[in-house]
Amino acid sequence: GLFSSEYFVANKRYKNLDFSLGIAWGYLGNRGDFRNPLSYYDDNYNNRRSNSSAGDVNTGMYFRGPPSLFGGVAYQTPWEPLSLKIELEG
């Protein structure tokens, strides 16, 4: 659909820090930081058709187009209700 996206993400917690790093395609990856790594397999992965209809399942568009990186770090402060976060979004 219009806001469809696919992504992979990895998380790691270390003491009071929570790290995440991922790669996204589609709406979440619209910044297009780099060339699609799947294009080494087939050049068709470089292009993502735009679709203006919502609610359709278009499996032919999965992981296509230029991807973007996203990630962040969250710190849990000693005061339980407060956590601090820094994020990078595609």
C-alpha positions in Angstrom: 0.0 0.0 0.0 0.9 3.7 0.2 2.8 3.4 3.5 4.1 -0.1 3.1 7.6 -0.9 4.4 9.8 -3.8 5.1 12.7 -3.9 7.6 15.2 -5.9 9.5 16.4 -4.8 12.9 18.8 -6.0 15.5 18.7 -5.1 19.2 21.3 -5.5 22.0 20.9 -4.6 25.6 24.0 -3.8 27.7 23.4 -2.8 31.3 21.3 0.4 31.2 21.7 0.9 27.4 19.6 -0.6 24.7 21.0 -0.4 21.1 19.1 -1.0 17.9 20.2 -0.9 14.2 18.2 -1.8 11.2 17.7 -1.4 7.4 14.4 -0.4 5.9 12.8 -0.4 2.4 9.7 1.4 1.2 8.1 4.2 3.2 10.5 3.8 6.2 13.5 3.7 3.8 12.5 6.6 1.6 15.7 8.5 2.3 17.6 5.9 0.2 21.1 6.1 1.9 22.7 3.5 -0.4 22.2 1.1 -3.2 20.0 -1.9 -2.4 22.3 -4.8 -1.4 19.9 -7.3 -3.0 20.5 -5.7 -6.4 23.7 -7.8 -6.6 21.4 -10.7 -7.0 19.0 -9.0 -9.5 18.8 -5.5 -10.8 15.0 -5.4 -10.4 15.6 -4.8 -6.7 16.7 -1.3 -7.4 13.2 -0.1 -8.5 10.1 0.1 -6.3 6.9 0.9 -8.1 4.8 3.6 -6.5 1.4 2.4 -5.5 -1.4 4.8 -4.5 -3.9 2.3 -3.4 -4.2 1.2 0.2 -4.9 -2.3 1.5 -3.3 -4.3 -1.3 -0.7 -7.0 -0.6 2.0 -6.5 -3.2 4.6 -9.2 -2.5 6.3 -8.3 -5.7 7.5 -5.0 -4.1 9.0 -6.5 -1.0 12.6 -5.3 -0.3 12.8 -3.3 -3.5 14.1 0.3 -4.0 16.8 2.1 -2.2 17.1 1.3 1.6 17.9 3.4 4.6 19.6 2.8 7.9 17.8 3.5 11.2 18.7 2.9 14.8 19.0 4.3 18.2 20.3 4.2 21.7 18.0 4.2 24.8 19.4 4.9 28.3 17.3 3.8 31.3 18.0 6.3 34.1 18.1 5.3 37.8 14.7 7.0 38.1 12.4 4.3 36.6 9.8 6.5 34.7 12.5 8.3 32.8 14.5 7.0 29.9 16.5 9.0 27.3 16.6 8.1 23.7 18.5 9.1 20.6 17.2 7.9 17.2 18.2 8.0 13.5 15.3 7.4 11.2 15.3 6.8 7.4 
